[in-house]
Each structure stands twice: as C-alpha cells, then as structure tokens.
Amino acid sequence: MAHPPFQSTSLYVGDLAPDASEGHLFELFNQVGPVASIRVCRDTVTRRSLGYAYVNFHNPLDAERALETLNNVPIKNKPCRIMWSQRDPSVRKSGVGNVFIKNLDKTIDHKALYDTFSDFGNILSCKVAVDEKGESKGYGFVHYETQKMADDAIAKVNGMNIGASDLVVYVGPFVSKKERMQQNAKNFTNVYVKNLNTNATHEEVEELFAKYGKITSGVLMKTPEGKSKGFGFFNYETHESAVAAVDNLNNFEFQSKVVYVARAQKRSERKQELEANYIALLKERMSKGTNLYVKNLDDEITDAAFREEFKKFGTITSAVIMKDDKGQSKGFGFVCYSTPEEANRAFSEMNGKVFGPKPLYVNFAQRREERRNLLEAQHSRVPMKGRPPFPANVYPASGPIYPFTHTNVPLQFYPQLVRQNRGGWNGQQAGATAGATGAPPFPNPQHNLQYVQHARPAGIPTAGGPSGGQPGGAGGAARSGGRRPDKPAQEPLTVEYLSQFPPENQFLMVSQRLYPIIMKAQPDLAPKITGMIRSWYLEHNQGPEELLRLLDDNVALNAKINEAMEIWEEHVRSLNNNEAAPAEEAQAHPPAATV
C-alpha cells in the first residue's frame, strides 16, 4: 500500500563524526540539490559537535531524494543517519507511533531497518542502538507518523525474521525508560544483598532469606579462588516476598556484620540513582569553602603546634603539614574547618601573621597549576581601547550555520541567521568580518549572532552575496583579499551592562567568561565545573551579579572550583566503590535475574 510522502525541506543528520563540519555536509548534500542552510549542533560551552546536524533544502523533492540516496553514506569515514526533522518535540515525547524492536541480527543497520519497516507507513525516525565501537546492540526503534501504521508493523513483523538472519525478532509498542523503571520498582522479585560476612556459606544466607518467601534462585558471588565476595542475589517467587525481605533484612546484623539489602538494579538505573545523590550532595556542599592552604611554615613546626595555632577559629576536621620521603616538612600544609565561616575567619586572621620566625601565607586551597593559570587569565583580561563593549564568545545553543541565499525563504523559520551589523562599526568593517574567518565584532549580543568558524568551500551559500539582499561591496572586499580584522578584546562585564539583557542571557554571558578561566585550571572537567557553578547559583536564587563577582575574586572562584572537584571526585569514587554493582553481577548470573 502506497503512503503519501512526508512533505518537508528539513532533514536531521545523525551519527556524525566529531570533526564533521558544515563544509563536509555541504559537499555531500549539495550534489542532490541546492542547499538553503546547514547547521551542526554544538555544545554551548565547549563548542564541540553533538554528533548531529540539520540540513535544509529549498525544494521538498530534493530533501526526499537526499533521504533516499544519502542515508548511511559515510561522512568523515562514519555512516550518517538521515531522517525528517521534527520541530515539534511533543511528537517525539508522546510515544504515539513509536515501535521497539529487539533480537536484531548484528548485521542489521538503520538503513536495513528503515527499508523493512517503511512498507507500513511514513517513518519519522529510525535507529539501531550501537555501542562505543559502532556495533549493533541488537535492538532499535522506529517512529511512525500515526499509531495505526505502528500497529500494522507490530502485527505483521513481530515473531518474523528480518533479512537473511534466523533470529526471530520481537516488535512491540515503545515503553519509555522511566515507565519501565517504575514498573520494575513496583513488581521486582530480585533482591541484592551486600556486606555479608565472607565466611558465611550460601546455605546459611539462603536460610536467612527463605524466611520471607519461596526463593526460585540465589547466588553468592565468589572470587576465582572460591572465596565469597560478600554480596549476592536472591530471586523470590512473588513481589510481596521480595518486599518483605528488603524491609526486614536491610541493616540487619548477620554474623557480626550489618548487611545491606535492596532491590536488584540494572547498571543504568543504579547510575541514575547515584547521579541523583550526587546532585543532592552538590546542592548541600557547593556553598562551602572550608579548606585552607598555609605556606611559609618553619621546618621546626609540628603537626600538633600547627593544629593548636588554627583551632581557635573553629572546629578542625583535618590539619596536616606536608612532608617529604624523609619525613622533613615541605613548608606548607592544609587546614580544613567544619564551616566556611570558620575558614573565612582563619583566613582573615592568619594570612600574614607571624607564626614562629616567619609570616604565614594563607589562602583557600587550590592546586599550584590552577593558581598560576588563573593569574595568567586575570592578567590577560586587559581591555582593548577603541572597541565597543560586547560579551565575547556568547553563542547560542545551535552553532554556526550557512545562511540563506534566497530572500523569498521566510527568515522567521530560521531565526538565528548571520545578520548585518548595526551601530558602532562602518559597513566595510562589518562586511569584511562577515566574509572572513574568526569572530565578528557585533556590538549587540542580544541577537546571539552566529558565524562560520572555518573557511567555506567554494560555492557554499553565504549571507554576504548579492542574492542574500545585503550590500555586495563589503563582502566583495573581504573575498578580494581584504585584511582580516583583529579579534576584538573582551571588555569587562558590569552589572549595569548585564541588566540590558534577560536573566538567562546574563547567566550565559558570565558563564562564557568563567569558562576559559576554569578551562585553564581543569581542562578535562571545565564544562562540568562551569555548569555545576552556574546551576548552583540558579538553584539558590542567586542573581547573575553574584556569579559575576567570581570573575574578579580568584579566591572565591578557586573555592568553587575546588568544591566542585571534591564533589565530582567523591561521585567518581562512589561509582568505583560500587564496581561490583548489582547490574553487572545480576546480568552475569541469569538464574538470579528477572526479565
């Protein structure tokens, strides 16, 4: 049965390589028909590709032809996945028409899946789940335009073979992960126990759990040498028995050890729970700055004398003087207080105070590299005279695009286009910048202007050409070898300047200034730390002016970075401590697992 084609000019292109740019996409898609615009979506902070893009044609027939002919074509040596772009998120989130397929042969890719299921209706999106190596996980999803199409596919393909494989596939309605987790929590029969005495036998532990219902399977995990690892799983016949075991045996003392008993969880579910605990810990501790760094200590000062000198400011949770391999003092140490107020008081009173024969240097703890990098960043923020103030590096969430070349295409359909410069700069400067690489000197940041970051291949549509409706002289000057203008320096942000913009833009503008500083201190975790700090200020109803103070207060910023690092490291440690997580072990021993 033929189905009317889905009419659109916009395509979603997924599974992109990290270094795939707009230019690579243009070279491929422009072979099918004239391209109106291309946008690779990028992280708002790191500007790294998110692995997908949007390609817009002028003609719906060109878009349909690209979908049919370019799907699975390699871009930067990685096959791409092309679907119709769905601008209404409610269509995706509703789950209507969404189908789940499992038990797929490893050779089935998303194109083969699309070809199989397209017989039953118009497909909005289609995907085979893959691992880090790009290999199929054996399941996938197909989203139809209507629920009737999905029902037809389920009725006709469920229990059949796909392709040349002998595997019988399961096809059914899609159930969201949240709904599945809620169902598992309400109907679980598998119980996880840890912190067992390693001398306890399987029979002894099973006898303890059998008091609450019939056990269908059970296992105690052991080392290759046959010694108990101190944890295991027991699967009950009924959900009620499992609940009774958890309620009665959690925190129960068994053979001189207090055991932990809970519902067995998959790794993904357990990770999500740990993430929630991590966020709660973040909210609790982000405001604390309790660890002090003390240097210029005399070699004769002992740990006891060190603690005694600092304890008058509050409760000390730890105090230590760092020593070398021979036990000799390195001349510096750390003091951690129970509250930030105590730490602030000690910092104010002890910095510069003579202790022994030397004056002390006291500051909030930070790594040596962090301090050096932050000082360099502070010194580099020297404003360039003669330039209008604007926040540098304030980019919208989408990323650079190749703008339209035809004025008859409605601009409101693509709101984030490169616009002609306004105010404070003459036309030649604006045009030259638009035609060259680098950051354009737009003095009006509320537009969230975007620009092309790399040189375009010949023939790629630009906003500066005559067909774009803009003056041709300025763009021509840039193309004819005009000197590339220097990148404007950053002007200091002020509360008065920020007040011109919406609150969400104010936070973004300040965060963009904080990010390069944090990047120098923690290059691997800069996006995470920047987001943590910004989230804390938002969640605690702190205004952007409070966040702005961090730009000029290295001590406070360092304290925030260190707090975020401590929380992140504690989160990582908690994950590592649960390396013997129920998910891994439960999956490795199917007799104790439930479907």
Buried (B, 14 or more C-beta within 10 A) or exposed (E): EEBEEBEBBBBBBBBBBEEBBBBBBBEBBBEBBEBBBBBBBBEBBEEEBBBBBBBBBBEBBBBBBBBEEBBBEEBEEBBBBBBBBBEEEEBEEEBBBBBBBBEBBEEBBBBBBBEBBBEBBBBBBBBBEBEEEEEBEBBBBBBBBBBEBBBBBBEEBBEEEBBEBEBEBBBEBBEEEEEEBEEBEEEBBBBBBBEBBEEBEEEBBBEBBBEBBEBBBBBBBBEEEEEBBBBBBBBBEEBEBBBBBBEBBBEBEBEEBEBBBBBBBBBEBBBBEBEEEBBEBBEEBBEBBBBBBBBBBEEEBEEEBBBEBBBEBBEBEEBEBEEEEEEEBEBBBBBBBEBBEBBBBBBEEBBEEEBBEBEBBBBBBBBEEBBEBBEEBBEEBEEEEEBEBBBBEBBBEBBBBBBBBEEEBEEEEBEBBBBBBEEBBEBBBBBBBBBBEBBBBBBBBEBBBBBBBEEBEEEBBBBBBEEBEBBBEBBBBBBEEBEEBEEBBBBEBEEEBBEEBEEEBBBBBBBBBBBBBBBBBBEEBBBBBBBBBBBBBBEEEBBBBEBBEBBEEBBBBBBBBBBBBBBBEBBEEEBEEBEEBBBBBBEEBEEBBBE
